[in-house]
């Protein structure tokens, strides 16, 4: 299923991705951000699980923002997974 996440306190404004079970695919960062980083992140996380992304990217900071595009991705996939598995 395709998800869209509105980021907070990052240059990129949105993240779109597919979630198949707990596996993340087809990540896209939209509306701003550092082009190189935002091309690299999707390639690096393609096929990873929500838990793997949280472990590797959660808590990464960008300057004084208190978050980063990588950190926001970890939050996005967790939120989508939790919503998909809500009973």
N, C-alpha and C positions, 0 to 999 in steps of 0.2 A: 504494500500500500504506500502511496506517495504522501509525504508529510511536508508541511511548510512551517518553519519556526522563525518568529520575529526576534532577532538578536537584541541584546541590550548592551549599550556602552562599547560597541565596536564599530569600526568603519563599515564593514559589511552589514547590511540591514536585514537580510533574510538568508536562511539556509533551507534548501529543498533536498530531500533524499527519499529513497525507498527503504522500507523496512519489511523484510521477509522473515518472520519469526523474530529472532534477535540478531539477524544479520543485516548489516547496513550496506546499501548499494546506491550508486548513481548520485553521489553528493554534489551539490552545486551551491556555491556562495554567490549571492546576488546583491546588486545595488551598492557597489563600493568595496573598498578593501585593497590590500596589496596583491596585485595580480600573480606574482610568483608564488607566494604562500598559498593563495587560494586555488591555485592549480595543483600544487603539491599535496595539500591536505587530502583532497578527494582521492588521489591516486594511492596515497599511503593507507587510507582506511577502507578502501574498497574490499568488501567481503569480510571485514572484521565484525565481531559481535559487539553488542552494546557494552558489555562488561569490559572487553578489551579496549574499546575507545575511551571509556571512563578512566580506566587504569592508566593509559598512556597520555591522554590529553587533558584530563580533568585537573584544574588548578593552575594551568599554565597562564601566566599573566603577560600583558602587553603594556609596558610602561606603568603608569599610575592608574590605569583604568580599572583594576581589580578583576579583570577578566581578559579574554582574548578570543579570537575567532575559533581557535582550537578548543578552548574551554567552553565556549558557547555551543560548539558541536557536541561535546560530551553531554551537556545539559539537554540539548535538543533530542538526541537519540534516546536518552533516559525518559524524557517526558513522553515521547511518542510510544515507546515500548510500554510504559506504565498505562497509558491511555488505551492502547491496543489490547492489553491484558486485564483491563478493569472488568470486574464481574458485577 
